[in-house]
Amino acid sequence: MVAFFGGREELWPPLHAGVARLRPRPPQLLSVLAGTFSDPVRLARPVLGRLDAAIERLRTETSPARIVRTAIAGSYLDRLAGCREPLWRAVRHGREGGAVTSAIEALFLLGNDAYFAGRWDEVMTLTGEGLELCRSHDYSLLRWVGEFLRALVATGRGDHATSRALTGEMSRWAAPRRIGVISAYVSHVKTFDALSRGDFDAAYRHASSVSPAGAFASHVPNALWLIMELVEAAARSGRILEAAAHVAAAKRARIGELSPRLALTVAGAAAMAAPDRDHPALFERALRSPDADRWPFDLARIRLAYGERLRRTRTPSQARAHLEAAADAFEQLGARPWAARAANELRATGIHRERPVELAAGLTAQQRQIAQLAAAGLTNKQIGERLFLSARTVGYHLYQIFPKLGITSRAALRDALGDPPPE
């Protein structure tokens, strides 16, 4: 973890040398972590089978530390969905007075999974609980993992003030301590912010500061999260050769074989970098990627890029379907800047999109779900079990929901919502 947070290549060789000296062999989880978490681009492929087997064994694992370490091993390789239930066990163990560190890490790992899966309201709930534990137990280093996820959601939803405030705090804390991975988090958020505003030159500068175009820097796992971002920024800022070079580097490293989400992002990047004569076939191939709908934000960004390219190559009728689908996905996420980009492109094709209907009384998607379940008669504990929240968190949400709906009791929820609760 020292080497990971330090974020510098020279910190890793002593770790790899130490693992290699262990006899008769290193512990299996340690050897898997040394491959998947240190430099997944180069070292993960040989241990993927062992990683998946370790995740399968979590069904009967009782140690919060082993649960969390196994999930960490899969975090850059999109394996966290298979760790959700064990991670919730680690969270509950911490809530009941057990291992606080494991509970914090589990909450942030669950937040990581929720972010890429498009459950952004859940990200804010999970990181909120984790950050409260960090504050009350003085875990100042772990705090920034949660703040990074919150900054990504804030940026995606157009809350640029919060995004700037968080990245400023992160930079001021990390720079004097030489915490390189947090500097990479800052660059990631700034890349995302610049892309959402259409400032492709700034996005390219920030993304390439993590790892340069045409290469994957050694022991920089965060470069896996910026493949499509770097290529889009390069292609849209006139750096065509750099965009193509980064796609070629991803293909040489066989990154698409590491996970379905990475296969989707590499395919999307290849389409974004392609010349006009080739892009339709490559975009169609990306959209047919297995399990693409598991990653709604990545998929919507590919649809947006495809629609933009079709519109610019004078095929607006074909562009509209992709732009409409992208706009719908962005609106469901609350990704306002991205929804605006899609709506602007649609307007250029001759379609004026109606403003999306707001959720009742300004409720978030998660708050509406909680309200519907409460209206159906479920207790706070039952709602929490269904949504993987604590009963206290459910109560907190209801405390916020009632005044938004202008009611004072659960009995009034059904009428206030105006539609039937979910089954």
Summary of the structure (lengths in Angstrom):
residues: 423
radius of gyration: 22.1
end to end distance: 43.6
largest distance: 68.7
contacts: 1430
relative contact order: 0.07
helix: 76%
strand: 0%
